[in-house]
Structures are given as structure tokens and as C-alpha cells.
């Protein structure tokens, strides 16, 4: 490997390490805990950080936001968006929060009982409320005026 390629590989690894570190920025209750002593959300962040630290070319993320507090979900998705978009990491993401993931993926494949029922580019699916509702059960809910929630 020549010097320029070696330097690029080192730089890429450093960027991934920083991204992995950001994936684990939520405060943990105490130092020295074993993985089994962490909450589910803390375990999820630890697993994602460990996956990113080894500088993979592709990752499989199975519901990466499951069990995380909403503020941590946003931070984690920001890290994933950066790693996928700016650092060229390929990812297969299985996620129920479709709108959040579609914002930074190129393609979407919807499976129903193991069969592909829809294959589309993510932006087209994101912009098609009928397809979202049909295949993902995702609709935009309008908030009623203050104090007018149905009882």
C-alpha cells in the first residue's frame, strides 16, 4: 500500500472511531460496569459503537433505535447519517421508524412474511403517503387545535 492510500485508510479509521465514540456519548451510570449491567438502551449504544469501531465496509443494524430515549435516537441517527453518507459505509437497516431512516438511505425494501412487497428508492417512498400507509402503516398525524384531542 502506498503512503497516500495508507494515510487515507488511517484517516478513515480515525473518523469511524470518532463516530463510534459519538454513538456512545450518553452518560453511563458508572464506570466499570459489565455489558449485562447496562440498560437496554445503553447496551444498544455500546453494540453500535463496537460495530463501528472495527471500520467495517457494511453493517447490519436491526432496529438500532429500539429502547433508546428520543433525544438519544436523534443523536444516534445523526451519527449513522454521517457515517453512511459522508464516510461511505454501506448499511442494511431494519427499523420500524421508517421516516427517520428513509431520510438517509438510498433504497428501501419492504418485506412481508419474507417476501419483497415493495422495492423503491427511499426518497420516492418517503414522498408517497399512500405507499407508506399501505406497506408500512405510517401516516402523518395532524395535531388538533389545543385542547381538542378526541376523547
Order of alpha helices (4+ residues) and beta strands (2+ residues): alpha-alpha-beta-alpha-beta-alpha-beta-beta-alpha
